[in-house]
Amino acid sequence: MVVSQQTYAIELYFDEVASEKVRQLWSQVGAIASSMAKRVHSQPHLSLAVLPNADLQLLPSVLAEIAAHQSSFEIQFSSLGLFSTGGGVVFLAPVVTTQLLELHKTVHRQLHEIGSDAIAYYRPEAWVPHCTLARELSPPEVLRAVEVVRNSNPFFKAKVCGLGLVEAPPVRQICWCPFLPTGDRS
């Protein structure tokens, strides 16, 4: 019997304009990448936490509570980055702001309170905020992907508008929790 290993991610979502820009970059990079790198993405996002397991009865209400007290805010994608773990990963990186870091810490504080723990790369002391454009690229594909993205004017502002919880593989959204409109806080 084959047992599939599900993982869960808490994702931070963008407005539709920014999401469409990321999808265009996915398409451009996907055109030069091998089939292994052309995996189906969830919607454009920054991952705040990746969990080896999740309480699917409790976690959606925890995320809804966080979102109910969080206003939408802007981030600025300002750089292109690479991770070399496993297959090559190319990503957009936002300017790291106090607001982004505080939201990340809030999510992890709540995870800790419910006895859930994210994998080490996503914990507050190790997190590198990023929006993945491609992964599992060969070294030549990484170089081509960087060139394609660099020539596509990839730096833009995005409005962060909600949190979600997904399960993978395959990617399946479990919940989506919208933030308050900009400037509103309960």
N, C-alpha and C positions, 0 to 999 in steps of 0.2 A: 504494500500500500504506500502511495506517495502522499506525504503530508506537506501541505503548502504552508509556508511561513509568512503570515500576514504581519505587516507593520502599519503604523498609524502616524499621520503627520498633522500637526496644527499649522495651518497656513494663513498667511496674511494676504488678502486679495486687493487688487487695484480696480480703479474705475475702468470703464469700457474702452476709453481712448487709449490709455496706457496698455491695457490688456491686448488690444489689437496691434500695437507696436511690437509687443513681445511675440505675439503669434507670427507676425511678418518675419521677425528675426529667426524664429524657430523654422519657418518654411525655407528661408534663405540658407541657413546652416544645414538643414535636412537635405537640401538638394546636393550638397557636396559630401555628405557623410555616408558611411556604410549602413547597411540595413540594421546592424546592431545598435547604432546610435539613433535610429528613427523610431524610438519607442514612443508610445502615446503618452503625452504629458497630461497632467490635470490642468486646471486653468492657471494662467500666469499668477505667480505668487512668490513670496518669501516664506520659507519654512522657519517657524519659530521653535518647533520641537519635533523630533522624530522619536516615536515610542515603540518599543518591542511588543507592548501589549497595552490595551486601553479598556477602561470600564465604560462600555458604550451606553450604559444606563445613566451614569453620573457625568461623564465628561461633556456631553453636549450642553447640559444645564450650566456647568461651570463656565464654558465659553460664552454662553448667552449672557450670563451675569457680567462677565468682563466687558463684552460688547455694549451692554446697556449703559455702561459708565464711560465709554470711550468715544470721543469725537473723531470724525474723519480728519486726516491730516495729509500733508504733502511730503513726499520724499523726492530726492533728486538722484537719478542714476548718473554717476559721474565717472565710473571706471569700468574696465573690462578685466576680468580675472581668470585664473586657471587653478584648478585643483589637479594634482597628479595622482591621487589615490585611485587604485584600480584603473579603470579606463580614464582617459583624459576628459576633464570637465571644463567647459567654457561657460562663464557666467557674467552677468551685469551686477555691479555692486553699487548700492546706494551710499550717499553720504550718511555716516552714522551720526544720528542726532540724539539728544537727551530723550526726546519723546519716543523714538524708536526703541532705545535701550530700556526705558521705563516700562513700556508695554511688554517687551520681552521678559523682563524681570517679573512683572506681574503674572504673566502666564506661568512661568516656572515656579513662582511662589505658590500659586494655586495648585499646580501639579504636585508639588511637595506636600501640601496640606491634604490631598486626597490619596497620598501614598503611591503616586505615579512618578516615574523617573525617565527623563529623556536620555537618549544615547549621548555620550560625552561631547561630540562635536557641536551639539546644539545647546549645551548648558551655558549659562551667562558668562562664565569665565573663559569659554573657548569659542563662542559663536562668531561666525563670519557671515554677516547678512549677505544673501546673494539670491539672484533670480537665475536659475539654470537655463541656459540656452541649448546646450547639448552635453551629452555624457557618453562614456564608453567610446571615445574617439581614439583612433590611432595617432601616433605623434605627427605624421604628415597631415592628418585631418584636423588636428588641433591648430596647426599653423594656418591651414586654409580657412578654418572657421574664424580665427582671429582676424584675418585679412578681410573676410566677407563682412563680419560685424563692424569692424573699424570703418569700412567704407560705406556703411549704412546709416550714418549719423545716429548712433545708438544711445546718445545721452539725452535724457528727457526727464520731465517731472511726471510723477504719478501720484494720484490721490489714493491713499489707502482707505478702503471703505468697509472692511469687514474681516472676520475670522471664519475659518472653516476647519472641519475635521474630515480627513480622508483616510481610507484604507487602501492598501496596495500589497501586492499586485492581484488583479488588475486594479487600476485606480477607480475608486468608488467614493463619491462624496457622501458622508454621513450627516453632516449638518453645515449650515451657513448662517452666520450671525452678523447682521449688518451693524455698523457703527452709527452713532448719532450724526446728524448733519454737522458740518464744520461749525465750530463755535458753540454747540449745545453740549452741556454736561449736566448730568443729573447728580 
